[in-house]
């Protein structure tokens, strides 16, 4: 999972623009301190023995003088852990800029990869313990002052959270670039289907990097041979096993302990490390990056979120821009303050001229960098657009803000088409940015030709910031299962349909976890499905409709007047997703009906930032947190939630709010 880093720039300022939003448009007072070194020097293949006897190998990068000699003294450490072989440029996440500004970087091959002994099992408990022990080891070294920052991208960002959650002494800050939140939902699976466009290639990359001969092979061939044998055995026991179990519908196809122990969000309550999260609107981990920021902020951990127009391999590209600095400069500022203890009022005082807002993000459509006060932004209002027909391929239905259709409407037919997806932004996003620049990246028309769409014509700028939800009433002919792909698109007057974001769910995995499903403004704004074997529900064979709530990943977008907001529904997303084999066989030939009438109120819930007279959204409300989630469902509540999704009248918005408030005291919604 590589990342391209950018060059230096100045920090962002805040000024207001229409609709109550702020724009990063002006260079501010903060400038980086001068480098203390003119070069760096690297010591390679330093062995460190873990508590179970496994030897990990690491490189040490130190600030050096012009002659390549390490500068004297002790310095704070930047700890980096990579599975991609520390000898591989860019994939080792080496950052000479930070080292030259007064840090020592320690880059370790995680166990079972690169030059290190052991077998790899991707973020497992023993690998997490290694992170703790490596941090502990650095503090006793003669070049360390005992303070530690966590540094790295992608895999090297995820393990920052897993290490921080163990609270090793001396760890004072983290700067994760494109990190994962949920190991099951963010990337391995989506809607219960396997991510076949990224995961196999990623596993292959780790395996290949781990089978390269260690660079110490000429001087220690016996150790090198033993390491390669261990890595080969690990590939068979872990990589091959996971792929087989996932594709055949075994335990690995469902969420459970394997994924939960590897999910930073599941143990983030233990994380008290100041963290600057960098994410991308088209990143592999687009879903989870704002959630990590949100969780840390709720527990009063110093944190910031930067979301750019990036794929996984392009994070940071285009910076500096509109006053937003490069990632190197942002990280230096963060580490200097929280690791070195340098004063920096602009990280805490909103009145400071160089203040960094809680959220800085790129708004697609307007192509502007702007800021927000939190996640969800306090001036975001969620609104429901109600589906209405008739809709047919290339003949869209409508989305209405005024309420569900009155009386009865015939459902629309979504014909089985397993070839949907190749000509869409999904293909570029879920290959980590491969194919960027192709026509299909910004125009879904070819992909949408056999789909159902529902449109809302924009008469004034519509600013979106946050997740979307498609709440759909669906029946399946003969009780066939099916994946439902929901694409939110910006349709230009020319007809070009650009995918803003998308979401997925499988009908049989439609059950909700009420403890983690989020309601805001009386609307479901982020459904949470258990995706466990126990949560599988039957698909009615008698044609009865059931409610399927599709989580559409967050976006930031400005839809201009004359454009159209479109919801497009499909039954596949190839090559991104493939159902496990048992489910795939039951999906063949599935023909779906999409209901929208007074008793089956299908909706698209959208996050509107600022005032919008077209949608009846008045001036932004005060800066209070309003995102609510149910706390601890009783057994009866869980059973009712699962059973209640079959052929029931959908409650209106007001009754849904009452239903949440009538839960027992311990189960009432927590707002934050």
N, C-alpha and C positions, 0 to 999 in steps of 0.2 A: 504494500500500500504506500506508494511513494508520494512525496509532496515537494512542490517547487516553492522555494522561499524567495522573497523579493528583496529589493535594496532599501536604502534609508529614506526617511521622510519626516515631516513635522506632524504634530498631534492635532486632533480634531477640535474644532470649536462648535458651539451650539448657537444657532439662531432660529427663530421661529419662522415658519411659513404657513400658508393657509391651512385650514382644518386643524389647527392646534398642534401640528407636528413640528419637529425640529430638524434642522438640516446641518449635517457636518460639512461646513463649507469654508472654514477660515483657519489658517495655521495659528497655533496658540503658543503660549510662552515656554512650554517645556521643550528643552533640547537635550539630547543625550550627552552624558559626560564624555570626555575624550577617552580613547582606548589607553590602557596602561601598557600594552604590549604591541610590538610590531609584527609578531608572528606567533605561531604555536608549535609545540613539539609533542609528538605522540610516542608513548610507550605501549607496545602491543603485547597481547597474549599473556596478561598478568593472571595467574591462577588464584582463585579464591574458593576455598572449600566450604560448602554449605553444611548445615548441622546434620544432614543425613549422609555425609561423606561424598556427595557429588561435587565435582570440580567445575565451576563456571569460569570461563575465560573472558577477560575484558580488556579494553584499551583505555588508557588515561591520556587525555589531551590537556596540556598545560600552557599557560601564557609563557611566551619566550621572547628573548631579545633578538636582535637582528642576526646574531650568530647561531640561533637555534638552541640556546641554552635556557632551561627553565628559570623563570624569575624566582628569586628567593622569597620566602614567606609562606604564610598559610592563606588559603582562599576558600570561599564557599564552593560547594560542589553542585553540579548539575548531573543528576542521575538519569541515565537513558537505558532502557531495556528493549532490545529488538530481537525478533525471530528471523530476520532477513539476512543475517550474516554481517557482522560488524565491519567486515572488509569491503562491503559493497557501498560505493559512493551513493549518497542521498538516502539509501535505504537504511543506513546506520544512524541517520538523524544528527550527524556531527554538525556543530554550529560554531565555527571559528570566530564569528563576530562576537558572540557572547563570551567566549574564552578570552579574547583579546581585551574585553572590558572587565576582566578581573574575576573569572571563574575557572574552575577545573572541571572538565566534563569527563565523566566515567561512563563508558559505553559497554554494556554487557550483552553477550549472546545469551538469551534465555535458555534454560536447560533443554537439551534435545535438539538444539539448533546451532548453526554456525560452528564454532570451535568448542562449544561446551559439551560436557558429558551429559548422559541421561537420555530420557525419551520425552518428546514434546506432547503435551495434551492441551495446549491452547488455554491459557489463563486458569488452569486448575489450581486447587488449593496449595499444592506444593510449590508451584511457580509463584503464587502470590506470597508465600512465606519467603521465597528467595528474594523478592523485592525488599521485604523488611530487613533481611539479613545483609543484603548488599548495602542498604542505607546505613545500617549499623557499622559495617566494615569501613565505609568511607570515613567515618568520624574519627577513627583511630590512626589515620594515615598522616604522615608528616607534612603533607601539602594541604591538609584540610583544616579549616577553622571550626568545624563541627556543625556548620549550617548547611542545609540541603534544599535545593529546588529540584522539582521533577520536570523533565523536558522530553519531548518526543511527539511524533505524529502518528495518527492512526493506531496501530497496535501499541506503539510507544506512547500514545495518549491514553488509551484505555487502561494500560497497567499503571498509569499515574494515579487514577482513581482507586484501583485495587490495592496499590501500595499505601496510599494516603488513608484508606479506610482501616488499615491495621495500625495506624498512628505510630510509626517508628520515630524514636527521638530525633530531633534535629530537622525534620522535614517542615519547612516553613512556607512553601508556595508551590503551585503547580501551574503549568501553562499547556494544557492539552489542546492539540490541534486536530480537528475532526475525530473526536472520540465517540465511542459507542456507549449507549445507555443500557439497552436491553439486548442480551445476546440472542434471544429468540426472535423478537419482533422487529428489531432495527434492521437486520441484514440477513440472518440465516434463513428465516422464513418471513413471509408476508401473507397475512390472511389465512395461514395454515398451509400455504404452498411453499415449495423449496425454491430458494434463490439459485437458479441454475446458471445464471449468466456471470455471477461473481464468485460464489463460494468454491466451485471446483477449481477455477483458475487460481484463486488465492491459496487453497490447500496445495496446489501444484507448485506455486512459487515458494512456499515455506519448505516443502519437501526438497525441491531442487537446491535451494540455498543451503539446506542442511546436509546435502550429499556432496558438496564441494569439499575437497581435501583441506583440512585446516592449514593455515600458513606456517604452523610450527611443524608440519610433517617432515621436512628435511632434517630437523634436529631431534625430533622425538617421534619417529615413525610408528612405534608401538602404540603410544597414546593416540595418535591420529587414526590408526587402524581400528582400535577399540571404539573410538568415538563414532566412526562411520558405521560400524556394526550396530551400535546402539541406535543411531538415527534411522538406519534401515528397518530395524525391528519396530521402532516406534511408528514409522509410516504405515506398516501393516496393522499394528494393533490399534492405532488411533484414527488416522486419516481414512483408511479403507473401511474400517469398521463404521465410522460415523456416516460416510456416504451410503454404505449398504443399508444401515438401519433407517436412515432418513428416507431413502427412495422406496423401501419396501413397507413403509408405514409402521415400523417398530417404534420402540420408546423414543428414539431420537427424533421422530417426526412430531412429537408433542412437547409442549413446555413442561418443565419439571426441574428437579434438583440439578441436573447437569447444566442447564442454561442459567438457572437462578444464581448458582454460586459464581458464575462468570459475568453476572450483570451488575455493573457498578450501581445502578439505580436501586437495586434491592437492598443494599447495605449502606447507602449514602448517608444514613442518619449518623454513622460513626465518623464521617469525614468533617474535620474542622480546619482543613488546610485552605488558605486563600487561593482561589482558583480563577483563572481567566480562560474561558471556553471559547474556542474558535470553531465555527461551523460553516456549512454551506447550504444554500437552498436546494441544491441538486446533488448534495453529498449522499454517500451511502447511509450516513447516520443522521440525515436531515430530521428524522422523527425525534431522536433522542437528545440532540444537543441542547435545545431550549429547555427540555425537562431536567437535565442535569443542573443547568443554571438556576432554574426555578426552585429545585429542591434545596440547593445550597443556600439560596437567598432566604427561603422560608426559615431556615435554621440559623440565620444571621451570620453566615460565613461570608467574609468579603469575596465578592465574585463579580465578574463582568462577562458579557456575551457579545461576540462579534459574529454576525452572519453575513456572508458575502454571496455573490452570484456564482458559486464555485461548485465544480464536481470534486470528487475525492482527490484526484491527482492535480488539481489546479488551485488548491487553497492558497490564498495570498496573492494570486496573479492579479495584475492591474494596480497594485498598490505601490507607491502612494497615489491617492486619488481624492480630490475634493477635500483635502485636509486630513484624510484618514491615513495614518502612517503605515509602514511596513510591519509585518509580524515580528521581525527581529527587534525593531525599535519598541514595539509594544511590550514584548517579552522582557527586554532589558529594563524598561521602566518598572514593570511588575516585580521582577526579581530584585532589582536594586532596593525597592522599598521594603518588600516583605522578607527577603532573605538577608540582604545586607543591613537593613534597618535605616536606610537613607530617608530623610524627611521628604514627603511628597504630598502636600495638602490637596492637590488636584485629584487624588485617588479617593478622597473621603469627603471633601467639602464642596457641595454644589455651587457655592458662590465663588470658588477659585477660578481664575481665568483659564486654567488648563484642565478643568474638570473632565473626567471621562464618564459619560452617562452609563447607567446600568446596562443598557442595550444599545449597540450601534449596529445598524443593518443597512443593506442595500435593497432599495425598493425597485424591483423589476417593473418594467413599463415606463416609469419616469426616469429610470437610470440614475437615481440620486441616492447618495448616502444620507441617512437620517438617524435619529435616535429615539429611544423610548424609555419610560421610567420603570419598566419591569416586564415580566411575562406572567400572565397576559398584560399587555400595556393597559394602564388605567383608563385610557380613553378609547378602548375597544368595546364595542357593543356587538353582541351576537344576534343575528337576525335569521329567521327561517324563510326560505323561498320554497314555495309549495309547487310540486310537480303537477302538471295538467296536460292532458292529451287532446287529440290523438297525436302519437309520435310513431314514426316509421323510419327506416333507414333513409337518410338524406332528406327527411321531412320532420324537422324538430318539433317537439311539443314546447310548452312554455314553463317558465319559473315565475311564480307570482308572490309578491310580498304581502298581498292582502288576505291570504288565508287559503284553505284547501278548496277544491272545487265543490260547488253546492250540488247536492243530489248525487246521481250515479254517473260514472263514466266507464266505458269499456277499458279493460287493461290493454297495455301495449305489448306486442310480442317481440321478444329478443331471441332471434334465431341462433342456434348453435354455430359458433365460428371459432374453432380452436386456433386459427392463424392470426388472431388480433395481437398487435403489439410491436412487431418488428420496426415499422415506420412510425416511431413515436420517441419522445424524449426518454421514455423508460429505458430503451435499449442503450442510449448513451449514458444515462445516469447509473444504471446497474451494471455497467462494465467499467465503472469508476471514471468515465469521461472518454472512453474509446468512441471514435466516430464523431466527436464534436466538430461542428461546422457543416455537417451534412444537411440537406434540405429537411429531412425528417425530424431534426432536432427542434425546429420551430414551426412545423406545419404538419398537423395530424390528419389532414383531410383524407389522404389515401387510407390511413389506418382506420378512420372512423366511418368509412363508406357503408359498412354493413351493420352499424351500431345504432343504438337509440340515443338521441340527444334531446336536451331540454334547455331553452334559451331565455335569457333576461337581457333586454336591450338597455345599454347604459346611456343616460342622458346628461350626467355630470360625472366628474372624476370619482371613481369608487376605489377607495384605499382599503386593501385587505392586509391584515397582519395577525397570523395565528393559524391554528388548525381548522379544517372544515370537516363536516360530517354529512354523509349521505344516509338518511334514514329511509329505507326502502321497504315497501310491502311487495313480496315476491312469492309467486307459486311456480312449481316446476312440473311439467308434464310427466306423469308416471313416477313422480318422486325421485327423479334423477338429482344427484348432487351437482353443484356447480360453483366455481369461483366467480365472484362478481368483481370486475374492475370498474372503479369510478374515477373518471378523469375530470378535473376542473380545468377549463380551457378559456383562454382569452381569444375571441374571434375578431379579427380585424375587419374593417369594411371591405377589404379585398376578398374575404372568405378564408384567409389563412388562420388556422386554429392552432394556437400555441399552448402546449400543456403547461399549466402553472404548477400543478401538483397532482398526485393521484393516491388512491388507497385501494385496498383489497380485502375481501372476506369470503370465506367459503360458507355456503348456506348451512351445512351441518355443524359448523363451528360458530354459530351466531350467538350462543349463550354469552351473557354479560356477567362480569364480576362487578357487583354494585359497590364494592368497597373501593374500586379503583376507577370506575367510570366517572367522568367529570361532567357536572352540570353548571352552566353559567347563564345568567339572565333567563332562567327557567327553561333552558334548552340544553340538550345533550351536545357538548362541545368536544368531547374526546371519549369515545367508547373504549372499553377495555375488555377484551375477550380472553378467557382463561387459556384457550388452545390446549387443553388437556384431554386425555382419553376419556376421563369422567364427564367432561363437558359436552361431548358429542350429542347432538340432538337429531332425531329422525327428520327427514324431509317428507312432508305429507304426500302420500301417493294419490289422495283424492282431489288434488288441485287446490287445497285450502291455502290461502296466503299466510306467510309468516313474515315477521319484521326482521330485516337484516340491516344492522347498523355498521356502516363502513367508515373507518377512520381514514380521512384524507390528511396526509402529512402537512405540516405547517408551511406557509408561504408568506411572502411580502410582495404585494403587487398593486400597481396603479392601473386600473382599466379606464381608458380615456373615453370621453363622449363619442358616440357612434360605434364603439366596440360592443361586443356581446359577451356576457358571462355565460358559459355553457357547461352543463353537466353531461358527460357522455358515459354510457354504460356498455360494457362488453363482458364476455365470458372467459377471457384469457388475457395473458400478457406475456407473450412469447417474444424473445427467449428468456426474459427475466424470470418467470415463474413456471414451475411444473408441479402438479399435485403428486403426492406419494402414490405409488402404483395402485393400491386398492381404491383410493378416492378417484384417481384418473379413470379407471375402468368404469366407475359408476357415473362419471361425467359425460361419457360419450353420448352424443345426440341430445343433450339436455336442451329443451326449449323452455324459456322462462316467460312469465307474464309479470309485467310491472304495473301495480295497481296505484291509482290516484283518484280517490273520491272522498265523499264526506266521512266515510268510516275507515278509510285506509289512506291516511294523510302522509304520503311520501314527501320528504323534505330534503333540501340542501341547506345546511346551517353554515353561515359564513361569518367571519370576524371582520366587522366594519370599523375602521379607525377614523375617528372624527365625526363630524356632523354629516348627514346625508339626507337631504329632503326627499329624494326619490324613494328612499327606504323608510322614511319616517324616523330617522335617527336625529335627535336634537343635539345641541351643543355638548361637547365632551363633558363627562361627569367628573367629580373630584377624584383625586388620585388615591383611590382606595382599592384594595385587592378584593375581587369579587368571584374568583374561580372557586367553585365549591365541589367537594366530592363527599360521598357517603363514607362514614368512618368504618364501622364494623358491623356488617350485616348479620342478622340472626339466621339460624338455619332455615326458618320459615321464609325469610326474605329471599335467601339464595334459591330455595326451591321454587318460590313464586316467580322469581325473575326468569328462571330457566323454562318453567312450564308456561309462563304467560306470553310467550312469543308465538304461540300458534293460534291463529284465527281469533284474535281478540280485537275489540274496538280500540282504536288508538286513543289514549287520553289527549285532551287538548293541552296547550302549554300551561294553562292555569292549573289544571288538575295534576299535571306532572309536578309542578312546584308544591302543591299541597301534599302529594304522595310522599315527597322527600321530607317535608316538614313534619309529617305525621309518624315518622319512624320513631321507635323507642328512643329515649334520651341518648343512650350510648351510640345510637346509629344515625343521629342527625348529621346533616351535611356540615363539614368543616370548611369554612371559607378562609382563603388566604390570598 
